[in-house]
Amino acid sequence: MADFPTTARVVIIGGGAVGASCAYHIAKAGWDVVLLEKNELTAGSTWHAAGNCPSFSTSWAIMNMQRYSLRLFAGLAAEVDYPMNYHVTGSIRLGHSRDRMMEFERARAMGRYQGLDLEMMQVGDIKDRYPFVETHDLAGALWDPDDGDIDPAQLTQALAKGARMHGARIERFCPATGVSRRGSEWIVHTDKGDIACEKIVNAAGYYAQRVGEWFKPFGGRTVPMTVMSHQYFLTEEIPELEAWTKEQGRKVPLLRDVDSSYYLRQDKHGLNLGPYERNCRAHWISRDDPMPEDFSFQLYPDDLDRLEWYIEDAMARVPILGTAGVGRVINGPIPYAPDGLPLLGPMPGVPNAFEACVFTFGITQSGGAGKVLAEWVTEGQTEWDMWAVDPRRYTDYADQDYCNKKAMETYGHEYAMHFPHHRWPAGADKRLSPNHAKVRALGGVMGTYNGWERANWFAKPGDDTSEAASQTWARSGPWQPRAAEECAAVRDGVGVLDLPGFSRFELTGPGAAAHLDRLTAGRLPSPGRVSLAYFPDACGRILTEMSILRHGPEHFTLITAAAAQWHDRDVLRDGLPEGVTLTDRSADISTLIVTGPKSRALMTALGTDADLGLPWLTHQAATVAGRPCTLVRVSFAGELGWEIHAANADCPALYDAVLGAGATPFGMFALNALRIEKGYRAWKGDLSTDYSLLEAGLGRFIDWSKDFTGKAALDLEKQRGVTKQFTTLTIDAGDCDAPYMSSIWQNGELVGETTSGAWGYRVGASVALAMVRADLATPGTALEVEIFGRKCPALVQPAGALWDRANERLRA
């Protein structure tokens, strides 16, 4: 075709609501963009989507996205002159228990912080807004005034029109057939011709995994997803509902019975019931059910039998539902990532490629997704920290078996509460420590960290280790006395934590030091020393944190969080000079943390050629208990101690030796409490791109005499002064510690948020790390922290650690 575009800055593959939104936002930013759709726009999951538009989420990032979407939708029709059926009806989420109402309180507080007007409802108020519902067995509800529904096809066409208005090209009935590289360019192949582009976006919905395979020769991986069958049905018209609607001049609110697991929405004068059933079904995961080449505008056969319990429950809750017959059944494919959140951001391992796919709630998230993706593409960073949806959160443990099991679990528990000490059981044992069997035999109750199994706590005979015991918001549970004992052992004697899965990289070659110097804000350590390094983005915000071990002038080991493996690999690859080699050794080496005031005596008793008198923040090659290792003189627990880094084959003998010498095994719950007492930050909680290095109180890690990424932004912030400041709070918290992003108040005004919280067993208090308005970060300032709807008195503490403020125990 003569007018077929042969070049573009960006090519988007997929023309659903998300792809159209990406095109709209990228074009609005002034970039040349082409969107390719194999059929008609909306032909995938978009056309059969229910189109519900909640703002509610318990994820800060998702709530940000959905909040943005709803505000975009409100003005989009007028902006692009395209009519849309968009009904803002409000919604009621029913709560059956105190635990559920606590979750609602948490979401309400998060929403208020973001400018949303979520409200708690008493049982007696529910019928005022929804007269057809039975309320006798409820504990209360949550009201979301911004919720409603939108026509997905109209939304997509409006976004597409907006994209065209800003210069985008949309090629329908033009399937992409593959990609290749020509120098630094991408070449996208289609039956109509090739398009050369700078950047490329996989927005292919439930076909995203198939499109993702094209990128494997260029460093990609199999997209972690499963396609689930989601059914909803529309009833025939209900006269009673029609009469009420005409009398009131509005639709009834959208109703969600989240404990029973379904939504119920008015559709014209009937109802739309959509369950998320436990006995759910995945499609296209077996040889006898292959994914078709084209499933455009198609549905699966009806399968209402598996919804029987949910239908009966909904009819008991809203009896008028049972007075009408089924008018139409929709049973269509919905893509699921293992955690049910989308893949939105850089494609792991592939240059200038991005993903905006696997959206389970793609309609309500489409607006925010387009904004975020456009920022990634055009600016290289996003306004909000979006780690919750970053595709790099899944690494190579997320094989298809894992994805299928987790997708089934997540779909069947779509509305489940996510308790802080609860571990979802599906997909376990993907990555095992060399000491896994021993840890389990000692009573280890496991958790998953980037696929690695680690002990959260160690149970004793008679302790309740059931899944049900962990389904609580309270800190009390069978783990609490054990975590207290483990912290006491570290405080008074010596503890050992088996810690597989540190992300670990070797950086070597001429130019390695200069490369790191550009990426980090502080000074690099000298050979034999260790430093904590912060990597700013261009805005001076915290991109990541790594420990740097320097072995020689151009030889470094970088150690970072387990979950950061693919994220930090990309950070280190950014601008990697010719001749510098980056090697990922995360799977080759495991770690033991040996820490406590008696750890030096224990290490001496084991027999070692190490110099145990070397100071804090040093490392050395050594032999311990006859096994070669690297000893690093640091402790995330804040006591005298070492990290023992050794090859996997040597770790069982080292673990046995340390235990045999009298160390007490401890777990991640104890470590979290110990690190919070020391004010040590956790990645993507306390350390995220929501905060700058200066806001986070990390100015001592900045070397202003050198050039580094983000220096100009930090220099400007230094001159202007920060508006918020990191601090530590002690809280009169009652039964629950402060979760991430709990609101902080003073005199009825929102003044900050917590970034993490836990009970400090050494200091005997509930502790939170927090960001507060800068003028309130003065020690002794009285504040309130809102924890599950209760404002708890809190006190700002002096800067630094609550435990061993002078680090005397650490340096001993």
C-alpha positions in Angstrom: 0.0 0.0 0.0 1.4 3.4 -1.0 0.4 5.1 2.2 1.4 2.4 4.6 3.7 3.8 7.2 7.3 2.5 6.9 8.8 4.3 9.9 7.6 5.5 13.3 9.3 6.3 16.6 6.9 3.8 18.4 4.9 0.8 17.2 2.2 -0.6 19.4 1.0 -4.2 18.7 -2.6 -4.6 19.9 -5.7 -2.5 19.5 -7.7 -3.0 22.7 -8.5 -0.4 25.3 -4.9 -0.5 26.6 -3.2 -0.3 23.3 -5.4 2.6 22.2 -4.7 4.4 25.4 -1.0 3.9 24.9 -1.3 5.4 21.4 -3.3 8.3 22.7 -0.9 9.2 25.4 2.3 8.7 23.4 0.9 10.7 20.5 -0.2 13.4 22.9 3.4 13.6 24.1 4.3 14.6 20.6 5.8 11.2 19.5 5.2 9.6 16.1 3.3 6.3 16.8 1.7 3.6 14.8 -0.8 1.1 16.3 -1.2 -2.3 14.6 -4.4 -4.4 15.2 -4.8 -7.8 13.6 -8.6 -7.4 13.3 -10.9 -4.5 14.3 -10.2 -2.4 17.3 -11.5 -4.1 20.5 -11.5 -7.6 18.9 -9.8 -9.3 21.9 -10.8 -9.1 25.5 -12.0 -5.6 25.2 -15.2 -6.3 23.2 -16.6 -8.7 25.7 -15.4 -7.0 28.9 -18.0 -6.0 31.4 -16.6 -2.5 31.6 -16.8 -2.0 35.3 -14.8 1.1 36.5 -13.8 0.8 40.2 -11.2 3.1 41.8 -10.8 0.7 44.7 -7.6 -1.2 45.2 -5.3 -2.2 48.0 -2.3 -1.6 45.7 -1.1 2.0 45.8 0.1 1.8 42.2 -3.1 0.3 40.9 -5.2 2.8 42.8 -3.2 5.6 41.2 -3.8 4.2 37.7 -7.5 3.7 38.2 -8.0 7.1 39.8 -6.3 8.6 36.7 -8.5 6.5 34.4 -11.8 7.6 35.9 -10.8 11.3 35.7 -9.7 10.8 32.1 -13.0 9.0 31.2 -15.0 11.8 32.6 -13.8 14.4 30.1 -12.7 12.2 27.2 -16.0 12.2 25.2 -16.0 16.0 25.1 -12.3 16.3 24.4 -12.3 14.1 21.3 -16.0 14.6 20.4 -17.0 11.0 20.5 -20.1 9.9 22.5 -19.6 7.3 25.2 -22.0 5.5 27.5 -20.3 6.1 30.8 -22.4 5.7 33.9 -21.1 6.8 37.3 -23.4 5.0 39.6 -21.2 4.5 42.7 -20.6 1.1 44.1 -21.2 -0.8 47.4 -18.7 -3.4 48.6 -20.3 -5.6 51.1 -18.4 -6.7 54.2 -19.2 -9.9 56.1 -16.6 -9.7 58.8 -14.5 -7.4 61.0 -11.4 -8.3 59.0 -13.1 -7.3 55.7 -14.2 -4.0 57.2 -10.6 -3.4 58.3 -9.5 -3.9 54.7 -12.1 -1.4 53.6 -10.8 1.1 56.2 -7.3 0.7 54.8 -8.5 1.3 51.2 -10.6 4.3 52.3 -7.5 5.9 53.9 -5.4 5.2 50.8 -8.1 6.6 48.6 -8.4 9.7 50.8 -4.7 10.3 50.4 -5.1 10.2 46.6 -8.1 12.5 46.6 -10.8 9.8 46.4 -14.0 10.0 48.5 -14.4 6.4 49.6 -16.8 6.1 52.6 -17.5 3.5 55.2 -21.1 2.4 55.4 -23.1 1.1 58.4 -25.4 -1.8 57.7 -28.4 0.4 58.3 -27.4 2.7 55.5 -27.0 0.2 52.8 -30.7 -0.2 51.8 -30.9 3.6 51.4 -28.6 3.3 48.4 -29.6 -0.2 47.3 -33.1 -1.1 48.3 -33.1 -4.7 46.9 -30.3 -6.1 49.0 -30.5 -8.3 52.1 -28.3 -7.0 54.9 -29.1 -9.1 57.9 -25.8 -11.0 58.0 -23.4 -8.1 57.0 -20.9 -6.2 59.1 -21.0 -3.1 56.9 -19.9 -1.9 53.5 -17.7 0.5 51.6 -19.1 3.2 49.3 -17.2 4.3 46.2 -18.9 7.3 44.6 -16.7 7.2 41.5 -17.4 3.6 40.5 -19.6 2.7 37.5 -19.4 1.3 34.1 -18.4 2.3 30.6 -18.9 0.9 27.1 -15.5 -0.7 26.4 -15.9 -0.4 22.6 -16.8 3.2 22.7 -14.0 4.0 25.1 -11.5 2.3 22.8 -12.8 4.2 19.8 -12.7 7.5 21.7 -9.1 6.9 22.7 -8.3 5.9 19.1 -9.9 9.1 17.8 -7.9 11.1 20.3 -4.7 9.3 19.2 -5.4 10.2 15.6 -6.1 13.8 16.5 -2.6 14.0 17.9 -1.0 12.4 14.8 -1.1 8.6 15.5 -1.6 6.1 12.7 -3.9 3.2 13.5 -3.7 0.3 11.1 -6.6 -2.2 11.5 -6.7 -5.6 9.9 -2.9 -5.5 9.8 -1.5 -8.3 12.0 2.2 -8.0 13.0 3.9 -11.2 12.1 7.3 -10.8 13.7 10.2 -8.5 14.6 13.8 -8.2 13.8 16.7 -5.8 14.5 18.6 -3.5 12.1 21.3 -1.8 14.1 19.6 0.0 17.0 16.2 -0.1 15.2 13.3 -2.5 15.5 11.7 -3.8 12.3 8.1 -4.8 12.7 6.9 -7.2 10.0 3.4 -7.2 8.7 1.7 -8.5 5.6 1.4 -5.0 4.3 5.1 -4.2 4.7 7.7 -3.5 7.3 7.9 -0.7 9.8 11.2 0.6 11.2 10.9 2.1 14.7 12.9 3.2 17.7 10.6 1.6 20.3 8.0 -1.2 20.4 5.1 -2.0 22.7 3.5 -5.5 23.2 -0.1 -4.6 24.0 -1.5 -7.8 22.5 -3.8 -8.8 25.4 -4.3 -12.5 25.6 -2.0 -13.0 22.6 0.9 -11.2 24.5 2.7 -14.5 25.2 2.7 -15.4 21.5 4.0 -11.9 20.5 6.5 -12.1 23.3 8.2 -15.2 21.7 9.4 -12.9 18.9 11.7 -11.1 21.3 13.5 -14.2 22.7 16.4 -13.9 20.1 17.0 -10.4 21.5 17.1 -11.2 25.2 13.5 -11.8 25.9 11.6 -14.5 27.9 8.3 -16.2 27.8 5.6 -13.7 29.0 4.4 -15.0 32.4 0.6 -15.3 31.9 -2.3 -17.7 31.7 -5.6 -17.1 29.9 -8.6 -17.6 32.2 -12.3 -18.1 31.3 -14.4 -15.4 32.9 -18.2 -15.7 32.7 -20.9 -13.2 33.4 -24.5 -13.3 32.4 -27.2 -10.7 31.7 -30.7 -11.2 32.9 -33.9 -10.4 31.1 -35.6 -7.2 32.2 -36.8 -7.0 35.8 -40.0 -4.9 36.2 -39.3 -3.9 39.8 -35.8 -2.6 38.8 -37.2 -0.8 35.8 -39.8 0.9 38.0 -37.3 2.0 40.6 -34.9 3.3 37.9 -37.6 5.5 36.3 -38.8 6.8 39.7 -35.3 7.7 40.9 -33.9 8.7 37.5 -30.7 6.7 38.0 -29.4 3.1 38.1 -28.8 1.3 41.3 -25.1 1.2 42.4 -22.8 -1.5 41.3 -22.8 -4.2 44.1 -19.8 -6.3 45.0 -20.1 -9.2 47.5 -16.4 -9.6 47.8 -16.7 -12.3 50.5 -18.9 -14.4 48.2 -16.8 -13.3 45.1 -19.0 -11.7 42.5 -20.2 -8.3 41.2 -23.8 -7.5 40.3 -24.5 -4.5 38.1 -27.5 -3.0 36.5 -27.5 -3.4 32.8 -30.4 -1.4 31.2 -33.4 -2.8 33.2 -31.8 -6.2 34.0 -28.8 -7.3 36.1 -25.3 -8.4 35.1 -23.8 -11.1 37.5 -20.1 -11.8 37.2 -18.6 -14.3 39.7 -14.9 -15.2 40.2 -15.4 -18.8 41.0 -13.0 -21.1 43.0 -13.7 -23.9 40.5 -12.4 -21.8 37.7 -11.0 -22.8 34.4 -7.9 -21.8 32.3 -7.9 -22.2 28.5 -5.2 -22.9 25.9 -2.8 -24.5 28.4 -2.9 -28.1 27.1 -2.3 -29.8 23.7 -5.9 -30.7 23.4 -6.9 -27.1 23.8 -4.5 -25.1 21.6 -4.8 -21.3 21.3 -6.3 -20.5 17.9 -4.5 -18.3 15.4 -7.4 -15.8 15.6 -10.1 -15.6 18.3 -11.4 -12.2 17.4 -14.9 -11.5 18.5 -15.3 -15.0 19.7 -16.4 -16.6 23.0 -16.1 -19.9 24.8 -19.1 -22.2 25.1 -21.4 -21.4 28.1 -20.5 -23.2 31.3 -22.9 -21.9 33.9 -22.9 -25.1 35.9 -19.7 -24.1 37.6 -21.3 -20.8 38.7 -24.3 -22.5 40.5 -23.2 -21.7 44.0 -22.5 -18.1 43.2 -25.8 -17.6 41.4 -27.7 -19.0 44.3 -25.8 -16.9 46.8 -26.4 -13.7 44.7 -30.2 -14.5 44.4 -30.3 -14.8 48.2 -28.5 -11.5 48.6 -30.6 -9.7 45.9 -33.8 -11.7 45.5 -35.0 -9.8 42.4 -32.2 -11.5 40.5 -34.1 -14.7 40.8 -37.2 -13.3 39.2 -35.8 -13.0 35.7 -34.4 -15.5 33.2 -31.0 -15.5 31.8 -30.9 -13.3 28.7 -27.3 -13.7 27.5 -24.1 -15.4 28.7 -20.7 -14.0 28.0 -17.8 -16.5 28.5 -14.6 -15.0 27.2 -10.8 -15.1 27.6 -9.2 -12.8 30.3 -5.4 -12.8 30.6 -3.9 -13.3 34.1 -0.4 -12.7 35.4 0.4 -14.9 38.4 -0.6 -12.1 40.9 -3.5 -10.8 38.8 -1.8 -7.4 38.1 -0.8 -6.3 34.6 2.7 -6.3 33.0 3.4 -2.6 32.3 6.8 -1.3 31.7 10.2 -2.3 30.2 10.3 -5.7 28.6 12.9 -7.7 30.7 16.3 -8.0 28.9 15.2 -6.4 25.6 16.3 -2.9 24.6 13.7 -0.3 23.8 10.9 -2.8 24.1 7.9 -2.5 26.5 4.9 -4.4 27.7 1.4 -3.1 28.3 -0.4 -6.4 28.5 -2.0 -9.1 30.6 -4.6 -6.8 32.0 -7.2 -8.5 34.1 -9.1 -5.3 34.6 -8.0 -3.5 31.5 -10.9 -1.2 31.0 -10.7 0.7 34.3 -6.9 0.6 34.2 -6.5 1.5 30.5 -6.3 5.3 31.0 -3.7 5.1 33.7 -1.8 2.4 31.8 -1.5 4.6 28.8 -0.2 7.4 30.9 2.4 5.2 32.6 3.5 3.5 29.4 3.9 6.8 27.6 6.1 8.0 30.4 8.3 4.9 30.2 8.6 5.3 26.4 9.1 9.0 26.1 10.8 9.9 29.3 12.4 6.7 30.5 10.8 6.9 33.9 7.3 7.3 35.5 5.7 9.8 37.8 4.6 7.2 40.3 6.6 4.2 41.4 5.1 1.3 39.4 7.0 -1.7 40.7 3.8 -3.5 41.5 3.1 -3.9 37.7 6.7 -3.8 36.4 7.2 -6.9 34.1 10.6 -7.4 35.7 9.1 -8.4 39.0 8.9 -12.0 37.6 12.2 -13.7 36.7 12.9 -17.1 35.2 11.2 -19.1 38.0 7.8 -18.0 36.6 7.5 -20.9 34.2 4.2 -21.9 32.6 3.4 -24.4 35.4 3.8 -21.7 38.0 1.8 -19.2 35.9 -1.1 -21.6 35.5 -1.2 -22.6 39.2 -1.0 -19.0 40.4 -3.5 -17.7 37.9 -6.0 -20.2 39.0 -5.4 -19.4 42.6 -5.6 -15.6 42.0 -8.7 -15.8 39.9 -10.5 -17.9 42.4 -9.5 -15.5 45.2 -9.9 -12.3 43.1 -11.5 -10.4 46.0 -9.5 -12.1 48.8 -7.8 -10.2 51.6 -4.0 -10.2 51.5 -3.0 -10.5 55.1 0.6 -9.5 56.1 1.6 -12.9 57.5 -0.3 -15.1 55.0 1.4 -17.0 52.2 -0.7 -18.2 49.2 0.2 -21.9 48.7 0.1 -22.4 45.0 3.4 -22.3 43.0 5.7 -23.2 45.9 9.2 -24.7 45.8 10.3 -23.2 42.5 13.7 -22.2 43.9 15.2 -24.0 46.9 18.1 -23.2 49.1 20.9 -25.8 49.3 19.7 -26.0 53.0 16.0 -26.2 52.3 15.5 -29.7 53.7 17.4 -28.8 56.9 15.5 -25.5 57.3 12.1 -27.3 57.0 13.3 -30.0 59.4 14.1 -27.3 61.9 10.5 -26.1 61.7 10.8 -23.4 59.0 7.5 -22.0 57.9 8.3 -20.8 54.5 7.7 -17.7 52.3 8.6 -16.9 48.7 11.0 -14.2 47.7 11.5 -13.9 43.9 10.7 -17.6 43.7 13.2 -18.6 46.5 11.9 -20.4 49.6 13.0 -18.8 52.8 11.9 -19.4 56.4 9.6 -16.7 57.7 9.7 -18.1 61.2 10.5 -21.4 62.9 7.7 -23.3 64.5 8.0 -25.5 67.5 5.9 -28.7 68.1 2.3 -27.8 68.7 2.4 -24.5 66.9 -0.4 -23.8 64.5 1.1 -23.6 61.0 -2.2 -23.8 59.1 -3.0 -21.3 56.4 -6.1 -20.2 58.4 -4.0 -19.2 61.4 -2.2 -16.6 59.2 -5.3 -14.9 57.9 -5.4 -12.0 60.3 -4.4 -8.3 60.2 -3.1 -8.5 63.8 0.6 -9.0 64.7 -0.4 -11.8 67.1 -0.4 -15.3 65.8 1.6 -18.5 66.3 4.6 -16.7 64.7 4.7 -13.9 67.3 6.3 -15.7 70.2 8.7 -17.5 67.9 9.8 -14.2 66.2 10.3 -12.7 69.7 12.5 -15.6 70.7 14.5 -15.4 67.4 15.1 -11.7 67.9 16.2 -12.3 71.5 18.7 -14.9 70.3 20.2 -12.4 67.9 20.2 -9.7 70.5 21.8 -11.8 73.3 23.7 -14.7 71.6 24.0 -15.6 67.9 21.5 -16.3 65.2 21.8 -17.7 61.7 19.5 -17.0 58.8 19.6 -19.1 55.7 19.2 -16.5 52.9 19.2 -17.9 49.4 18.4 -15.6 46.4 20.3 -12.4 46.9 20.6 -10.8 43.4 24.4 -10.9 42.7 26.3 -9.4 39.8 30.0 -9.4 38.9 31.2 -6.3 37.1 34.7 -6.5 35.6 36.9 -4.9 32.9 38.5 -1.6 32.0 35.9 1.1 32.7 33.9 -0.8 35.3 34.7 1.8 38.0 33.8 4.7 35.8 30.6 3.1 34.8 29.5 2.6 38.5 30.7 6.0 39.4 28.3 7.5 36.8 25.3 5.4 38.0 25.8 5.9 41.8 25.5 9.0 43.9 28.3 8.3 46.4 32.0 7.3 46.4 33.0 3.8 45.4 34.7 1.7 48.1 38.4 1.0 48.0 39.5 -2.7 47.4 38.6 -4.9 50.4 35.8 -2.5 51.5 32.0 -2.6 51.2 29.8 0.4 50.6 26.0 0.9 50.3 25.3 2.6 47.0 22.3 4.5 45.8 21.4 4.7 42.2 19.3 7.9 41.4 17.1 8.3 38.3 17.3 11.5 36.3 15.0 13.2 38.8 17.2 12.3 41.7 14.7 9.7 43.0 15.8 6.3 44.4 16.0 3.9 41.5 17.7 1.2 43.6 20.2 0.4 46.3 23.1 -2.1 46.1 25.9 -3.2 48.3 29.2 -2.8 46.4 32.1 -5.1 47.2 35.3 -4.0 45.5 37.9 -6.7 44.8 40.3 -4.6 42.7 40.5 -1.4 40.6 38.1 -2.7 38.0 36.4 -5.7 39.7 33.2 -5.4 41.7 30.5 -7.6 43.2 27.1 -6.0 43.5 24.5 -7.5 45.8 20.9 -6.4 45.9 17.4 -7.6 46.8 16.1 -10.9 45.5 13.1 -9.3 43.8 15.4 -6.7 42.1 17.3 -9.2 40.0 16.0 -8.3 36.5 15.3 -4.7 37.4 18.9 -4.1 38.7 20.4 -6.0 35.8 18.8 -3.4 33.5 20.1 -0.6 35.7 23.7 -2.0 35.5 23.4 -2.6 31.7 22.4 1.0 31.1 25.3 2.5 29.1 27.5 -0.5 29.8 30.9 0.4 28.1 32.6 -1.8 25.6 34.9 -4.2 27.4 33.1 -4.2 30.7 31.4 -7.6 31.5 28.3 -8.0 33.7 27.7 -11.5 35.0 24.6 -12.6 36.9 25.7 -15.0 39.6 22.4 -15.0 41.6 21.8 -18.7 41.2 25.4 -19.8 41.9 26.0 -18.6 45.4 23.9 -18.6 48.6 24.2 -16.7 51.8 24.1 -17.3 55.6 23.7 -14.3 58.0 25.5 -15.1 61.2 24.9 -12.3 63.7 24.7 -11.4 67.4 27.1 -10.4 70.1 28.5 -13.9 70.3 29.0 -14.3 66.6 32.8 -13.7 66.7 33.3 -16.4 69.3 31.2 -18.8 67.2 33.2 -18.0 64.1 36.4 -18.6 65.9 35.2 -21.9 67.3 34.3 -23.1 63.7 37.9 -22.8 62.6 38.8 -20.1 60.1 41.7 -18.5 58.5 39.8 -15.2 58.3 40.9 -12.1 60.2 37.9 -11.6 62.4 39.3 -8.3 63.6 38.7 -6.6 60.3 36.3 -3.7 60.8 32.7 -3.2 59.8 32.2 -2.8 56.1 35.0 -5.0 55.0 35.1 -8.3 53.0 37.6 -11.0 52.6 38.1 -14.4 51.0 38.4 -17.1 53.7 37.9 -20.7 54.7 35.3 -21.4 57.4 34.7 -24.9 58.7 36.9 -26.1 55.9 34.8 -24.5 53.2 35.8 -21.6 50.9 33.6 -18.5 51.2 33.6 -14.7 51.2 33.0 -13.1 54.6 31.3 -9.7 54.6 31.4 -7.7 57.8 27.8 -6.4 57.7 24.6 -7.3 59.4 21.1 -6.2 58.3 20.0 -7.2 61.8 22.1 -4.4 63.3 24.3 -6.6 65.5 27.9 -7.8 65.3 28.0 -10.3 62.5 29.0 -11.5 59.1 27.4 -12.6 55.8 28.9 -15.9 54.6 28.7 -16.1 50.8 29.5 -19.5 49.4 29.0 -21.8 46.5 25.7 -23.7 46.7 27.6 -27.0 47.2 29.4 -25.7 50.3 26.4 -24.2 52.0 25.0 -27.3 53.7 28.3 -28.0 55.5 28.6 -24.4 56.6 25.0 -24.3 57.8 25.4 -27.5 59.8 28.7 -26.2 61.3 27.1 -22.9 62.4 24.1 -24.6 63.9 26.3 -27.2 65.6 28.3 -24.4 67.2 25.2 -23.1 68.9 23.5 -20.6 66.6 19.7 -20.2 66.7 18.0 -20.3 63.3 15.8 -17.2 62.7 13.5 -16.1 59.9 12.4 -13.2 57.7 9.8 -12.0 60.1 12.4 -11.5 62.8 14.9 -9.9 60.3 12.2 -7.4 59.3 11.6 -6.4 62.9 15.4 -6.1 63.5 16.1 -4.0 60.4 13.2 -1.6 61.1 14.5 -0.9 64.7 17.8 0.1 63.0 16.0 2.3 60.4 17.4 0.1 57.6 15.3 0.6 54.4 13.7 -2.1 52.3 13.6 -1.9 48.5 10.4 -0.8 46.9 8.9 0.0 50.3 11.1 2.6 52.0 13.3 2.9 48.8 11.3 3.8 45.7 11.0 6.3 42.9 8.3 8.0 44.9 11.1 9.6 46.9 14.3 11.4 46.2 17.6 10.6 47.9 17.4 13.9 49.9 13.8 13.3 51.0 14.9 9.8 52.1 17.6 11.3 54.3 20.4 9.8 52.3 22.4 12.9 51.7 25.4 11.4 53.5 25.6 8.9 50.6 26.0 11.7 48.0 29.4 12.8 46.7 28.6 16.3 45.4 32.1 16.6 43.9 31.5 14.2 41.1 29.0 13.9 38.2 26.3 11.3 38.3 22.9 10.6 37.0 20.3 12.8 38.7 22.9 15.2 40.2 21.3 18.3 38.6 17.9 17.5 40.0 19.3 16.8 43.5 21.4 20.0 43.4 18.2 22.0 42.6 16.3 20.2 45.4 19.1 20.9 47.8 18.9 24.6 47.1 15.1 24.7 47.4 14.9 22.4 50.4 12.8 19.2 50.7 9.1 19.3 51.4 9.0 15.9 53.1 11.5 14.0 55.1 12.1 10.4 56.1 11.7 9.7 59.8 11.2 6.9 62.3 8.0 6.8 64.4 7.0 4.8 67.5 3.3 4.2 67.6 0.7 3.3 70.2 -0.6 0.9 67.6 -2.8 -1.6 69.5 -3.1 -5.0 67.9 -1.9 -4.1 64.4 1.3 -2.6 63.1 1.2 0.1 60.4 1.1 -1.3 56.9 2.7 0.3 53.9 1.2 3.6 52.9 -0.8 4.2 56.1 -1.8 7.8 56.4 -0.2 10.1 58.9 -2.2 13.0 60.4 -1.7 16.0 62.6 -4.6 18.2 63.7 -6.9 16.7 61.1 -4.5 17.3 58.3 -2.8 14.6 56.1 0.9 15.1 56.6 2.6 11.9 55.4 2.6 8.2 55.0 4.3 5.2 56.4 6.6 3.1 54.2 6.9 0.1 56.4 6.1 -1.0 60.0 6.6 -3.8 62.4 6.8 -4.6 66.1 10.3 -3.9 67.4 11.1 -6.8 69.8 14.4 -5.2 71.1 12.8 -1.8 71.8 9.4 -3.1 72.8 7.3 -0.8 70.6 5.5 -0.7 67.3 7.8 1.1 64.9 7.2 2.6 61.5 9.5 4.1 58.9 7.7 7.1 57.3 7.7 10.2 55.1 6.3 13.3 56.8 6.1 17.0 56.0 9.6 18.3 56.4 8.7 20.8 59.2 7.2 17.9 61.3 10.3 15.6 61.2 11.6 17.1 64.4 12.1 14.6 67.3 9.3 14.6 69.8 6.6 15.8 67.3 3.3 14.2 68.1 1.4 12.7 65.1 -1.3 10.1 64.4 -1.0 7.1 62.2 -4.2 5.7 60.7 -4.1 1.9 61.0 -7.2 0.2 59.7 -9.5 3.1 60.5 -8.1 3.9 63.9 -5.9 7.0 64.4 -3.1 5.8 66.7 -0.8 8.3 68.6 2.7 8.4 67.2 6.0 10.1 68.1 8.8 11.3 65.8 12.1 9.8 66.9 15.6 11.2 66.6 17.3 10.6 63.3 19.1 7.2 63.1 18.5 3.9 64.8 16.2 3.2 67.7 18.4 0.3 68.7 22.1 0.8 69.3 21.9 4.4 68.0 25.7 4.8 68.0 26.3 1.4 66.3 28.6 0.3 69.1 27.2 -3.3 69.0 27.5 -3.4 65.2 31.1 -2.2 65.1 32.2 -4.3 68.2 
